[in-house]
């Protein structure tokens, strides 16, 4: 079939002879002749056939997507339950045995890894696209740790507003070449830019940065926080309150005499049961006889947070009678040598002293309050104003214990007067050094106030005294948003100066926010829409880096000793992935479950078990 060069090369024109009407008549004649030509009709047939093919392909893709979605859900189960990729093929075979059509391909463990990586990437891009298009403010939380494969990794979290709700978002797990402040800063910025947060967006929208108190993070001269503040002058740097709380407890342990004797005794009990299944079994038998529910005894006042230390002290208090009975029985056990029996007699004698019981009760009451504060500070909805209120209340309660003993200490003092506790006779021993409660509480209260509120002290090299006053002013400004702080009667212009300062700092529409604050003062039951940008910023300032610790806990669950060869990128995807369907975006770039061009995956036969399974 021949095509006119005039039409194929788009050179169709009218004749140059004649007037304008004659030229138009020539063009209409040529269009008519082309419309009735064989070439034009053939082209129309091709177009119609293509539309039919597109509809057929779309139906085929939808059918293929259903089967591929089954494989996506199977891969998600692995990520959700922290199972190895090798389980994927076995789950596919199981579903095929149950009659489900899983296609003929995409059944290998490599596919499971690809599906999870693909889903995590698509989800991150969607979330970051939302933050970018909505021009949302955000904060950054980071922490550094070492994986089981001895690789240094930086975990990065963001806090931003998603659908009008302040949300904590796991962003990525980044492998570090070194643990220097320069490299951590470089890796953090590269991570943000990799996911679309360019320099201009960071400069305009990054409001806060939170981390622990490591020198590489908060070093005054060249720490990560210092480097970031040099790049972004309005950045709020926050030292995690949970880490500060642990530092305050650690300072008290170092400065108050006789606490080390108490911790050494509890560490001895921990070692006794941690290393010996026999001792655990015997203790369980005694607890069963006494109808006592045993709790795990761990370390106390070590690198773990206060809640862990409280659980240990609580376990010893609740298991006091069972422990004493086990020590008594072991001290006369003929199967043990004399050194062991002497050790158990010493433990038994220590538990029979009034001094140890009072120290245990003192630590119980104190750690209970600190543990409760620590857990509250770890909450995802915690804000600066709430944290300040809780910390000051906890300090007041601990300070009051100097004159009014807590419940457990009062119980211990009463038992000391009776010289009996839970049926165990109590004695006094000059050899047991008791903790001076007044010195202990004075030291603890002073350390809590110093660590939690005086962030510009010499103990916190990452924050200067000037920044401390800025944080104090920031906290005072945010307090006007809490109706509990409003005076009675309420002045018409109350708090407006603070609102103006906050809108200037965070580059918000001052007029709208101010009107929203006035509406809020008229009716504090509902936060007005115009005021929500400011209240959201308050929620975005992280007071704790506990989310990073949760991330490392999840990382350690995923990267167990049997999976220590996982790449950092794979761990990051497993930590991020959620049950969302990204099948169509997979099919655009990869083959589907029914693609015949791929060799079907066959399960490896278990030859050594075939005869046994056939018999069963």
C-alpha positions as CSV (number, residue, x, y, z in Angstrom):
1,X,0.0,0.0,0.0
2,X,1.5,3.3,-1.1
3,X,1.1,6.5,0.9
4,X,1.2,10.0,-0.7
5,X,4.4,11.8,0.4
6,X,2.2,14.9,0.6
7,X,0.3,13.4,3.5
8,X,3.0,11.2,5.1
9,X,5.4,14.3,5.3
10,X,2.6,16.7,6.3
11,X,3.1,18.9,3.2
12,X,-0.5,19.1,2.1
13,X,-1.3,22.6,0.8
14,X,-3.7,24.3,-1.6
15,X,-3.0,25.3,-5.2
16,X,-1.4,28.7,-5.6
17,X,-3.6,29.5,-8.6
18,X,-6.9,31.2,-8.2
19,X,-8.6,33.2,-5.5
20,X,-9.1,32.3,-1.9
21,X,-12.4,30.4,-2.5
22,X,-10.7,28.3,-5.1
23,X,-7.8,27.4,-2.6
24,X,-10.2,26.3,0.0
25,X,-12.1,24.2,-2.5
26,X,-8.8,22.4,-3.4
27,X,-8.1,21.6,0.3
28,X,-11.6,20.2,0.9
29,X,-11.2,18.0,-2.2
30,X,-7.9,16.6,-1.0
31,X,-9.3,15.9,2.5
32,X,-12.3,14.1,1.0
33,X,-10.1,12.0,-1.3
34,X,-7.8,11.1,1.6
35,X,-10.7,10.1,3.8
36,X,-12.0,7.6,1.2
37,X,-8.5,6.2,0.5
38,X,-7.4,2.7,1.5
39,X,-4.5,4.0,3.6
40,X,-6.8,6.2,5.8
41,X,-9.3,3.3,6.2
42,X,-6.4,1.0,7.2
43,X,-5.3,3.5,9.8
44,X,-8.8,3.7,11.2
45,X,-8.9,-0.1,11.5
46,X,-5.6,-0.1,13.4
47,X,-6.8,2.6,15.8
48,X,-10.0,0.7,16.6
49,X,-8.1,-2.6,17.0
50,X,-5.7,-0.8,19.4
51,X,-8.6,0.4,21.6
52,X,-9.9,-3.2,21.8
53,X,-6.4,-4.4,22.7
54,X,-6.1,-1.7,25.4
55,X,-9.3,-2.9,27.0
56,X,-8.2,-6.5,26.8
57,X,-4.9,-5.7,28.4
58,X,-6.5,-3.7,31.2
59,X,-8.8,-6.7,32.1
60,X,-5.8,-9.0,32.0
61,X,-3.8,-6.7,34.2
62,X,-6.6,-6.5,36.7
63,X,-6.8,-10.3,36.8
64,X,-3.1,-10.5,37.2
65,X,-3.1,-7.9,39.9
66,X,-5.5,-10.0,42.0
67,X,-3.0,-12.9,42.0
68,X,0.0,-10.6,42.6
69,X,-1.9,-9.0,45.5
70,X,-2.1,-12.4,47.2
71,X,1.7,-12.6,47.0
72,X,2.0,-9.0,48.4
73,X,-0.1,-9.9,51.4
74,X,2.0,-13.0,52.0
75,X,5.2,-11.0,51.9
76,X,3.7,-8.5,54.3
77,X,3.0,-11.2,56.8
78,X,6.8,-11.9,56.9
79,X,7.5,-8.2,57.5
80,X,4.8,-7.8,60.1
81,X,5.9,-10.9,62.1
82,X,9.6,-10.4,61.6
83,X,10.0,-13.7,59.8
84,X,12.9,-14.6,57.5
85,X,12.4,-14.4,53.7
86,X,12.8,-18.1,53.4
87,X,9.4,-18.6,54.9
88,X,7.8,-16.9,51.9
89,X,8.1,-19.9,49.5
90,X,6.6,-22.2,52.1
91,X,3.6,-19.9,52.7
92,X,3.0,-19.8,49.0
93,X,3.0,-23.6,48.7
94,X,0.7,-23.8,51.7
95,X,-1.8,-21.5,50.0
96,X,-1.6,-23.4,46.8
97,X,-2.3,-26.6,48.6
98,X,-5.4,-24.9,50.1
99,X,-6.7,-24.2,46.6
100,X,-5.7,-20.6,46.1
101,X,-4.3,-19.6,42.7
102,X,-1.0,-17.9,43.4
103,X,0.2,-17.8,39.8
104,X,3.3,-19.5,38.4
105,X,6.0,-17.1,39.4
106,X,7.1,-14.5,42.0
107,X,7.4,-17.4,44.5
108,X,11.1,-17.1,45.6
109,X,12.6,-15.4,48.7
110,X,14.3,-12.9,46.4
111,X,10.8,-11.8,45.2
112,X,9.7,-11.4,48.8
113,X,12.6,-9.0,49.4
114,X,11.8,-7.1,46.2
115,X,8.1,-6.8,47.1
116,X,8.9,-5.4,50.6
117,X,11.5,-3.0,49.3
118,X,9.2,-1.8,46.6
119,X,6.3,-1.3,49.0
120,X,8.4,0.6,51.5
121,X,9.8,2.8,48.8
122,X,6.4,3.7,47.4
123,X,5.0,4.4,50.9
124,X,7.9,6.7,51.8
125,X,7.6,8.6,48.6
126,X,3.8,9.0,49.1
127,X,4.3,10.3,52.7
128,X,7.1,12.7,51.7
129,X,5.1,13.9,48.7
130,X,2.3,14.8,51.1
131,X,4.7,16.7,53.4
132,X,6.2,18.6,50.4
133,X,3.0,19.5,48.6
134,X,1.3,20.6,51.9
135,X,4.5,22.6,52.8
136,X,4.3,21.0,56.3
137,X,6.7,21.9,59.2
138,X,8.7,18.9,60.5
139,X,11.2,17.9,63.2
140,X,14.0,15.4,63.1
141,X,14.9,12.7,65.7
142,X,18.1,10.7,65.4
143,X,20.1,8.2,67.3
144,X,23.1,6.0,66.5
145,X,23.7,2.4,67.4
146,X,25.5,-0.7,66.2
147,X,23.8,-3.7,64.5
148,X,24.5,-7.4,65.2
149,X,26.6,-7.4,62.1
150,X,28.8,-4.7,63.7
151,X,27.7,-2.0,61.4
152,X,27.1,1.6,62.7
153,X,23.6,2.7,61.8
154,X,21.8,6.0,62.2
155,X,18.0,5.8,62.7
156,X,16.1,8.8,61.4
157,X,12.5,9.7,62.4
158,X,10.4,12.7,61.4
159,X,7.4,14.3,63.2
160,X,5.0,16.1,60.9
161,X,1.3,16.8,60.4
162,X,-0.4,14.1,58.4
163,X,-4.1,14.8,57.7
164,X,-4.2,17.4,60.5
165,X,-2.7,15.0,63.0
166,X,0.9,15.3,64.4
167,X,2.5,12.0,63.5
168,X,5.9,10.3,64.2
169,X,7.2,8.8,61.0
170,X,10.1,6.4,60.6
171,X,12.1,7.7,57.7
172,X,15.2,5.5,57.2
173,X,18.1,3.5,58.6
174,X,21.4,4.8,57.3
175,X,24.7,3.0,57.5
176,X,27.5,5.2,58.8
177,X,31.1,5.2,57.6
178,X,32.2,6.6,60.9
179,X,30.6,7.9,64.1
180,X,32.1,11.4,63.9
181,X,29.8,14.4,64.2
182,X,30.8,15.5,60.7
183,X,29.8,12.2,59.1
184,X,26.6,11.9,61.1
185,X,25.5,15.4,59.9
186,X,26.4,14.6,56.3
187,X,24.6,11.3,56.4
188,X,21.5,12.9,57.9
189,X,21.3,15.6,55.3
190,X,21.9,13.2,52.5
191,X,19.1,11.0,53.8
192,X,16.7,13.9,53.9
193,X,17.6,15.0,50.4
194,X,17.4,11.4,49.1
195,X,13.7,11.4,50.0
196,X,13.0,14.8,48.4
197,X,13.6,17.3,51.2
198,X,15.9,19.7,49.5
199,X,17.9,22.4,51.1
200,X,15.3,25.2,50.5
201,X,12.5,23.1,52.0
202,X,14.6,22.2,55.1
203,X,15.6,25.8,55.6
204,X,12.0,26.9,55.6
205,X,10.3,24.1,57.4
206,X,12.7,22.3,59.8
207,X,11.8,23.5,63.3
208,X,13.4,21.1,65.8
209,X,16.1,18.5,66.3
210,X,16.2,15.9,69.1
211,X,18.8,13.4,70.1
212,X,20.5,11.9,73.1
213,X,23.4,13.5,75.1
214,X,26.4,11.9,73.3
215,X,29.3,14.2,72.7
216,X,29.1,13.6,69.0
217,X,25.5,14.8,69.0
218,X,25.6,17.7,71.5
219,X,29.2,18.7,71.5
220,X,29.4,22.5,71.9
221,X,32.2,23.1,69.4
222,X,31.5,20.6,66.6
223,X,28.6,18.4,67.6
224,X,25.8,17.5,65.1
225,X,23.4,19.9,66.9
226,X,25.9,22.8,66.7
227,X,26.6,22.1,63.0
228,X,22.8,22.1,62.2
229,X,22.2,25.3,64.2
230,X,25.0,27.0,62.1
231,X,23.1,26.0,59.0
232,X,19.6,26.7,60.3
233,X,19.8,29.4,63.0
234,X,16.1,29.1,64.1
235,X,16.4,25.4,64.8
236,X,15.4,24.2,68.2
237,X,17.8,21.7,69.6
238,X,16.4,19.4,72.3
239,X,18.3,17.0,74.5
240,X,16.1,14.0,75.1
241,X,14.3,14.3,78.5
242,X,14.4,10.6,79.2
243,X,18.2,10.6,78.8
244,X,18.4,13.6,81.1
245,X,16.2,11.8,83.7
246,X,18.6,8.8,83.6
247,X,21.6,11.2,84.0
248,X,20.0,12.7,87.1
249,X,19.4,9.3,88.7
250,X,23.0,8.3,87.8
251,X,24.4,11.5,89.4
252,X,22.5,10.6,92.6
253,X,23.8,7.0,92.6
254,X,27.4,8.3,92.3
255,X,27.1,11.0,95.0
256,X,25.0,9.3,97.8
257,X,26.9,6.9,100.0
258,X,25.7,3.3,100.5
259,X,23.6,3.2,97.3
260,X,26.3,1.1,95.7
261,X,26.0,-1.5,98.5
262,X,22.3,-1.8,97.7
263,X,22.8,-2.1,94.0
264,X,25.6,-4.7,94.5
265,X,23.3,-6.9,96.5
266,X,20.5,-6.8,93.9
267,X,23.1,-7.4,91.2
268,X,24.2,-10.5,93.1
269,X,20.6,-11.8,93.2
270,X,20.3,-11.1,89.4
271,X,23.5,-13.0,88.7
272,X,22.4,-15.9,91.0
273,X,19.3,-16.6,89.0
274,X,20.4,-15.4,85.6
275,X,23.2,-17.9,85.3
276,X,21.6,-20.9,87.0
277,X,18.5,-22.7,85.8
278,X,18.6,-24.8,88.9
279,X,18.3,-21.7,91.2
280,X,15.4,-20.4,89.0
281,X,13.6,-23.8,89.3
282,X,14.1,-23.9,93.1
283,X,12.9,-20.3,93.5
284,X,9.8,-21.1,91.4
285,X,9.0,-24.1,93.6
286,X,9.2,-22.0,96.7
287,X,7.0,-19.3,95.1
288,X,4.4,-21.9,94.1
289,X,4.3,-23.2,97.7
290,X,3.8,-19.6,99.0
291,X,1.3,-18.8,96.1
292,X,3.5,-16.0,95.0
293,X,3.6,-14.9,91.3
294,X,7.2,-14.5,90.4
295,X,8.5,-11.6,88.3
296,X,11.8,-11.5,86.4
297,X,14.7,-10.0,88.4
298,X,17.0,-7.9,86.2
299,X,19.7,-5.3,86.7
300,X,19.1,-2.2,88.7
301,X,20.4,1.4,88.2
302,X,22.6,0.4,85.2
303,X,22.4,1.5,81.6
304,X,18.7,0.6,81.4
305,X,16.0,3.3,81.9
306,X,14.3,3.8,85.3
307,X,11.3,1.7,84.4
308,X,13.5,-1.4,84.1
309,X,15.1,-0.7,87.5
310,X,11.7,-0.2,89.1
311,X,10.6,-3.6,87.7
312,X,13.6,-5.2,89.4
313,X,13.0,-3.5,92.7
314,X,9.3,-4.4,92.5
315,X,10.1,-8.0,91.7
316,X,12.4,-8.3,94.8
317,X,9.7,-6.7,97.0
318,X,6.9,-9.0,95.8
319,X,9.2,-12.1,95.9
320,X,10.8,-11.2,99.3
321,X,9.4,-14.2,101.2
322,X,10.1,-16.7,98.4
323,X,13.7,-15.4,98.0
324,X,14.3,-15.6,101.8
325,X,12.9,-19.1,101.9
326,X,15.1,-20.2,99.0
327,X,18.2,-18.7,100.6
328,X,17.4,-20.5,103.8
329,X,16.9,-23.9,102.1
330,X,20.1,-23.5,100.0
331,X,22.1,-22.6,103.1
332,X,21.6,-26.1,104.5
333,X,21.5,-28.0,101.2
334,X,23.8,-31.0,101.4
335,X,24.4,-31.0,97.6
336,X,26.1,-27.6,97.8
337,X,29.7,-27.0,99.0
338,X,30.5,-25.0,102.0
339,X,31.3,-21.8,100.1
340,X,27.9,-21.8,98.4
341,X,26.1,-22.5,101.6
342,X,28.0,-19.6,103.3
343,X,27.1,-17.3,100.4
344,X,23.4,-18.2,100.9
345,X,23.6,-17.6,104.6
346,X,25.0,-14.2,104.0
347,X,22.2,-13.4,101.5
348,X,19.6,-14.7,104.0
349,X,21.1,-12.6,106.8
350,X,21.1,-9.5,104.7
351,X,17.4,-9.9,103.8
352,X,16.6,-10.2,107.5
353,X,17.9,-6.8,108.4
354,X,15.7,-3.7,108.9
355,X,18.3,-1.6,107.0
356,X,18.0,-3.5,103.8
357,X,14.2,-3.6,103.9
358,X,14.1,0.2,104.4
359,X,16.5,0.7,101.6
360,X,14.4,-1.5,99.3
361,X,11.2,0.4,100.2
362,X,13.0,3.7,99.7
363,X,14.1,2.7,96.2
364,X,10.6,1.3,95.4
365,X,8.8,4.5,96.2
366,X,11.3,6.7,94.4
367,X,11.8,4.6,91.3
368,X,8.0,4.2,91.0
369,X,7.6,7.9,90.6
370,X,10.6,8.3,88.3
371,X,9.5,5.3,86.2
372,X,6.0,6.7,85.8
373,X,7.5,10.0,84.7
374,X,9.9,8.3,82.3
375,X,7.0,6.3,80.7
376,X,4.9,9.4,80.3
377,X,7.7,11.3,78.6
378,X,8.0,8.5,76.1
379,X,4.4,9.0,75.0
380,X,4.0,10.0,71.4
381,X,1.5,12.8,72.3
382,X,3.8,14.4,74.9
383,X,4.5,18.2,74.4
384,X,6.8,20.7,76.1
385,X,4.1,22.2,78.3
386,X,2.8,18.8,79.4
387,X,6.4,17.5,80.1
388,X,7.2,20.6,82.1
389,X,4.1,20.1,84.2
390,X,4.8,16.4,84.8
391,X,8.4,17.0,85.7
392,X,7.7,19.7,88.2
393,X,4.9,17.6,89.8
394,X,7.2,14.6,90.1
395,X,9.9,16.7,91.8
396,X,7.4,18.1,94.3
397,X,6.2,14.5,95.1
398,X,9.8,13.3,95.6
399,X,10.7,16.3,97.7
400,X,7.6,15.7,99.9
401,X,8.9,12.2,100.7
402,X,11.6,13.7,102.9
403,X,8.9,14.5,105.5
404,X,6.1,12.1,104.5
405,X,7.4,8.6,103.6
406,X,5.9,6.8,100.6
407,X,3.6,3.8,101.0
408,X,6.3,1.1,100.8
409,X,8.7,3.0,103.1
410,X,5.9,3.5,105.6
411,X,5.2,-0.2,105.4
412,X,8.9,-1.0,105.9
413,X,9.2,1.3,108.9
414,X,6.1,-0.3,110.5
415,X,7.6,-3.7,109.9
416,X,10.9,-2.6,111.5
417,X,9.0,-1.5,114.6
418,X,7.3,-4.9,114.7
419,X,10.6,-6.6,113.9
420,X,8.8,-8.8,111.4
421,X,8.0,-8.6,107.6
422,X,5.9,-11.1,105.7
423,X,6.6,-13.7,108.5
424,X,10.3,-13.1,108.4
425,X,11.9,-11.9,111.7
426,X,13.9,-8.7,111.3
427,X,17.1,-7.6,113.1
428,X,19.4,-4.7,113.1
429,X,23.0,-5.0,111.9
430,X,25.7,-2.4,112.2
431,X,27.5,-4.0,109.3
432,X,24.7,-3.1,106.8
433,X,25.1,0.5,105.7
434,X,21.7,2.1,105.3
435,X,21.0,4.9,102.8
436,X,20.5,8.3,104.4
437,X,17.0,9.1,103.1
438,X,17.3,12.9,103.7
439,X,20.6,13.1,101.8
440,X,19.3,10.9,99.1
441,X,16.1,12.9,98.4
442,X,18.0,16.3,98.6
443,X,20.6,15.0,96.1
444,X,17.9,13.5,93.8
445,X,15.8,16.6,93.8
446,X,18.8,18.8,93.1
447,X,20.0,16.6,90.3
448,X,16.5,16.4,88.7
449,X,16.2,20.2,88.7
450,X,19.7,20.7,87.3
451,X,19.4,18.1,84.6
452,X,15.8,18.7,83.5
453,X,15.5,22.5,83.6
454,X,19.1,23.9,83.7
455,X,20.1,22.8,80.2
456,X,22.7,25.5,80.0
457,X,24.8,24.1,82.8
458,X,28.3,22.7,82.3
459,X,26.9,19.2,82.3
460,X,25.2,19.9,79.0
461,X,27.9,21.0,76.6
462,X,25.5,21.0,73.6
463,X,23.3,23.9,74.8
464,X,24.6,27.3,75.8
465,X,23.2,29.5,78.5
466,X,21.8,31.8,75.9
467,X,19.9,29.0,74.3
468,X,18.6,28.0,77.7
469,X,17.0,31.4,78.1
470,X,15.5,31.0,74.6
471,X,14.0,27.7,75.5
472,X,12.6,29.1,78.8
473,X,11.0,32.0,76.9
474,X,9.7,29.5,74.3
475,X,8.1,27.4,77.0
476,X,6.6,30.5,78.7
477,X,5.1,31.6,75.4
478,X,3.5,28.2,74.7
479,X,2.0,28.1,78.2
480,X,-0.5,30.8,77.2
481,X,-2.2,28.1,75.0
482,X,-3.2,26.1,78.1
483,X,-6.5,27.4,79.7
484,X,-5.3,26.2,83.1
485,X,-2.7,29.0,83.1
486,X,-5.1,31.8,82.3
487,X,-5.7,34.3,85.0
488,X,-9.1,35.2,86.4
489,X,-10.5,37.6,85.3
490,X,-9.1,37.1,81.8
491,X,-7.7,40.3,80.2
492,X,-8.8,41.0,76.6
493,X,-5.2,41.1,75.3
494,X,-3.8,38.3,77.6
495,X,-1.2,36.2,75.8
496,X,-1.3,38.1,72.5
497,X,2.3,39.3,72.9
498,X,3.4,35.7,73.3
499,X,1.4,34.6,70.2
500,X,3.0,37.3,68.1
501,X,6.5,36.2,69.2
502,X,5.6,32.6,68.3
503,X,4.2,33.5,64.9
504,X,7.3,35.5,64.1
505,X,9.6,32.6,65.1
506,X,7.7,29.9,63.1
507,X,6.8,32.2,60.2
508,X,3.0,31.9,60.5
509,X,0.2,34.2,59.5
510,X,0.1,36.5,62.6
511,X,-3.3,37.9,61.9
512,X,-5.1,34.5,61.4
513,X,-3.4,32.9,64.4
514,X,-4.2,35.9,66.6
515,X,-7.8,35.8,65.6
516,X,-7.8,32.0,66.3
517,X,-6.4,32.6,69.8
518,X,-9.1,35.2,70.5
519,X,-11.7,32.7,69.5
520,X,-10.0,30.1,71.7
521,X,-10.2,32.4,74.7
522,X,-14.0,32.8,74.1
523,X,-14.5,29.1,73.9
524,X,-11.6,26.8,75.0
525,X,-13.5,23.6,74.4
526,X,-12.5,23.5,70.7
527,X,-9.3,24.6,69.1
528,X,-10.1,27.0,66.2
529,X,-8.9,26.1,62.8
530,X,-6.8,29.4,62.6
531,X,-5.0,28.5,65.8
532,X,-4.2,24.8,64.8
533,X,-1.0,25.6,62.9
534,X,0.5,26.9,66.1
535,X,-0.8,24.1,68.3
536,X,0.5,21.6,65.7
537,X,4.0,23.1,66.0
538,X,3.9,22.7,69.8
539,X,3.1,19.0,69.1
540,X,5.9,18.7,66.6
541,X,8.7,19.7,69.0
542,X,10.0,16.4,70.3
543,X,10.7,16.2,74.0
544,X,12.2,12.7,73.8
545,X,14.1,10.5,71.4
546,X,12.3,7.4,72.8
547,X,10.9,6.7,69.3
548,X,14.5,6.1,68.1
549,X,15.0,3.6,70.9
550,X,11.8,1.8,69.8
551,X,13.3,1.7,66.3
552,X,16.4,0.1,67.5
553,X,14.4,-2.5,69.5
554,X,12.5,-3.3,66.3
555,X,15.8,-3.5,64.4
556,X,17.2,-6.0,66.9
557,X,14.1,-8.1,66.6
558,X,14.3,-8.1,62.8
559,X,18.1,-8.6,62.7
560,X,18.3,-11.6,65.0
561,X,21.6,-13.7,65.0
562,X,20.2,-15.9,62.3
563,X,19.5,-12.9,60.0
564,X,22.7,-10.9,60.7
565,X,23.5,-10.8,57.0
566,X,20.6,-8.6,56.1
567,X,21.6,-5.3,54.4
568,X,20.8,-2.0,56.1
569,X,18.5,-1.1,53.2
570,X,16.5,-4.3,53.7
571,X,16.2,-3.7,57.5
572,X,15.0,-0.2,56.8
573,X,12.3,-1.5,54.5
574,X,11.2,-4.2,57.0
575,X,10.9,-1.5,59.7
576,X,8.8,0.7,57.5
577,X,6.5,-1.5,55.5
578,X,2.8,-1.5,56.3
579,X,-0.3,-3.4,54.9
580,X,-1.0,-1.1,51.9
581,X,-1.5,-2.2,48.3
582,X,1.1,-1.2,45.8
583,X,0.5,-3.9,43.3
584,X,-0.1,-1.8,40.3
585,X,3.1,0.2,40.7
586,X,4.9,-3.1,41.0
587,X,3.4,-4.4,37.8
588,X,4.6,-1.3,35.9
589,X,8.2,-2.1,36.7
590,X,8.2,-5.9,37.3
591,X,6.5,-9.0,36.0
592,X,3.3,-10.4,37.4
593,X,2.5,-13.6,39.1
594,X,1.1,-15.2,35.9
595,X,3.9,-14.1,33.6
596,X,4.9,-17.1,31.4
597,X,8.3,-15.6,30.5
598,X,9.7,-16.5,33.9
599,X,10.6,-20.0,34.9
600,X,8.2,-21.3,37.6
601,X,9.8,-21.6,41.1
602,X,9.7,-25.2,42.4
603,X,9.9,-26.0,46.1
604,X,13.0,-27.9,47.2
605,X,12.0,-31.5,48.1
606,X,12.9,-32.7,51.6
607,X,14.3,-36.1,50.6
608,X,15.1,-37.3,54.1
609,X,11.5,-36.8,55.2
610,X,9.6,-38.1,52.2
611,X,9.3,-41.7,53.4
612,X,8.2,-40.6,56.9
613,X,5.6,-38.1,55.6
614,X,4.2,-40.8,53.2
615,X,3.8,-43.2,56.2
616,X,2.0,-40.5,58.3
